[in-house]
Every structure is written in structure tokens, then in C-alpha cells.
Amino acid sequence: MKTLLKIEGMSCENCVKHVKEALEALEGVSSAQVSLDEHSAEVEHSDQVSLDLLNETVEEAGYQTV
């Protein structure tokens, strides 16, 4: 399953790396492609990973989902 998240607050490649690592650390997430230009992340994950968990993970990393 793929989910597209819109993310606010990323301003550099280090932010992208931080979000990518946080999302990929979740059990059930196989990959996360994070784009600074589009302020988004496309996350490939199992059905057990909820949208709420993905949003929480981004927010715990210091960014906002919209």
C-alpha cells in the first residue's frame, strides 16, 4: 500500500533525511521517498501501518502533516 503525505516545515536536505529515517524505522514500512521540492513523502507500507501512525511519526520528527 502507498500513502502520500504532505509535509510542512522541511527546509533542507537534512530535514528530508530526518523524515525518511523516521518513517523507514517504523515496522511495516518498506520505503519512504521524501521530496523537499514537493514537501511530501510517498510511503510504501503494509496494511497494519495506519495513516495516524505515519502522521504521528512525522510530527514526532518535528514537522507537520497537512
N, C-alpha and C positions, 0 to 999 in steps of 0.2 A: 504494500500500500504506500502511496506517496501523498505527502501533505505539504502545501506551500504556506509558509509563514511570512507575513510582512513584519519587518523589524525596524524599530526606530532607535536611534542613539548610537549606531555604529558610525565611526568617523575615520577609521584607518584599517589597514590590513591586520593589525594586531587584534582589533575588535572582531574581525571576521574569524581569525584563528581561534579566539576565545569562545565564540559562539559554536563554531564547528566542533571543537573538542568537547564542549559541554553536552551538545546533542549526541555526539557519537559515543559518549560514555554511558548513555542510557542503555539498559538491557532491552533488546528488541529493536534497536536502531542499527541498521546495517550501513547507512551512509547519510551524510548531510552535505549538500552543496550550498555554500553561503556566498551571496553576492553583495558586495559593498555598493556597486552601481545601482542595483535594483532594490537595495535594502530588504533583502528577502533570504529565505532559506528553503530549499526543497529537501525534505527529509524522507528517506526510504525506511519504512519500519513495518513491524508486524502489527497484526490487529490488536494485540494486547497493549500497545502504546496509545494512550488517549491524547486528544488534542489538548486537554487541560494539562497533562504532564509535559507536553512539549512547550506550551506557553510558560508554565512554571519554571522549567529549566532555563529558558531564555531570560526570564525575569530574574532568576537567581544569579545568572551570569552578569546582570547589571544592565540589561536592555529591556525595551518594551515591545510587546507584540500588539499589532492593531488589526 
